[in-house]
């Protein structure tokens, strides 16, 4: 299992580089379209500068934003000794620093990890998760979150989410520029304008699909990594089954942070299976069962 896990991590790193190239290409194309629509080449430069500034802001502050938006409060070591004991043991096994620990006062069982690297990471769990999980199952769930930290999933999720939002903002702005564009009539060929419109409309959709693919693949990887970290696949499977049985929407829902949670925190809809950042729990269990064989 360890060899397969290392191969999966290596493949994910390659996929991550490819994904970043996709986002850079989309943002660069939108920036070029801005310059073309307004007949102002300098806009391309400003677009690059603003994108870089936005990425830097996301890199340093997205974890704090995520914790605040989830209503997470820092956990007390004395009151949450079980929580701290398990995390400290997992951090020692994973050979990474112990993350900052938070509690979300919500009865829906869930958890997420955030941060830019293992040295600047945090894990938050709901009160509902602590209440329904026994020690083995809680260790498996926390192992899943620790795996996100160790595998640098927290950084990739943060970057992917930030770039997806940026593509959406740029596309919206581009559509407004297109609407109020004052380019000469002869420059506005129907084919050219149709191309611009298609790019601006489809870019956010492409970015969202990429984000979904990243999030789903990393959930599978974190499940397998947790099983390897705790040395027991059955505990991870049991934890997932209990999450599925007790699954319900969180009170303080936030679409922006959906991908970070171990279980989808949003209210389910007809299209949620297709556009959720999480693969179905039954599929995750099947993947773990196949690893055992």
Protein Blocks (a to p, Z undefined) as FASTA:
>chain_A
ZZmmmmmmmmmmmmmmmmmmmmmmmmmmmmmmmmmmnopaklmmmmmmmmmmmmmmmmmm
mmmmmmmmnopacddfklmmmmmmmmmmmmmmnopacddddddddfbdcdddedjbfklg
cddddfklmmmpcfklmmmmmmmmmmmmmnommmmmmmmmmmmmmmmmmmmmmmmmmmmp
cbdfklmcfklmmmmmmmmmmmmmmmmmmmmmmmmmmmmmmmmmmmmmnopaklmmmmmm
mmmmmgccdfbdcfklmmmpmbdfbdcdfklmmmpcbdcfklmmmmmmmmmZZ
